Amino acid sequence: MKTFFLIHFTFLFIFYTLSAYSQSAKEIVEKMDKKMRGETIQVDMEMEIVRPRFTRTIGIKSWGKGKDYSMILITSPARDKGTSFLKRQKEIWNWVPTIERTIKLPPSMMSQSWMGSDFTNDDLVKESSVIDDYEHSILRTEKFNDFDCYLIQMIPKPEAAVVFGKILVWITKDSFVELKVENYDEYGSLVSTIKASEIKKMDDREIPTLLEMVPADKPGQKTILKYNIVLFNRPLEDNFFTVQSMKDLK
């Protein structure tokens, strides 16, 4: 009889545990990614680079289509205006108008700082995929900023060319909004933290409109992204994302 109750209790525990996580970690990340990316996305934003001795603001426009295409244009300050970046499938390009030169970025540059900020080239052009390049698991559920969240661990696949050795992501259970990200190196040390806030309705959905990236080992340093306008699912042709187009953006 004791054995029967033990087996019965174990079965119920497993059943309710599986019910609590009726969605897989990968499905949750896919829903989060789809919400923030859409079929296409167009963004007008500002980046504020904060350092102990100065603050610098960059105006940015960006366009994205699916996972394979993205374009970024610097609109200010004047010295950087017209600089653009293109991701077309696995190729990354940079147009520098001051020297009238197009540069193809090698994979080794993906971990380098983007425009002197705390974001990497990979963060901005999304060369790696949070869905395809990682194995996902739900560690637990917990509250963050009064939101019930899934805490999901992402470990890169052996063949993936990614920057970090582990990523922890807090995603809201009700609306699949990414609220916090912790990036770790291959030795398990915290590299940086991204916190998202100021959730507002942008176009047809509610998303965070303020992202703050804070490096773990650089006191007084951070980078803030503020979304001013976000448009989802507007038509964008594949031929918009070309090396020639990046020279003509306005």
Buried (B, 14 or more C-beta within 10 A) or exposed (E): EEEEEEEEEEEEEEEEEEEEBEBEBBEBBBBBBEBBBBEBBBBBBBBBBBBEEEEBEBBBBBBBBEBBBBBBBBBEEEEBBBBBBBBBEEEBBBBEEEEEEBEEBEEEBBEEBBBEBBBBBBBBBBBBEBBEBBEBBBEEEEEBEEBEBBBBBBBBEEEEEBBBBBBBBBBBEEBBBBBBBBBBBEEEEBBBBBBBEEBEEBBEEEBBBBBBBBBBEEEEBBBBBBBEEBBBEEEBEEEBBBBEBBBEBE
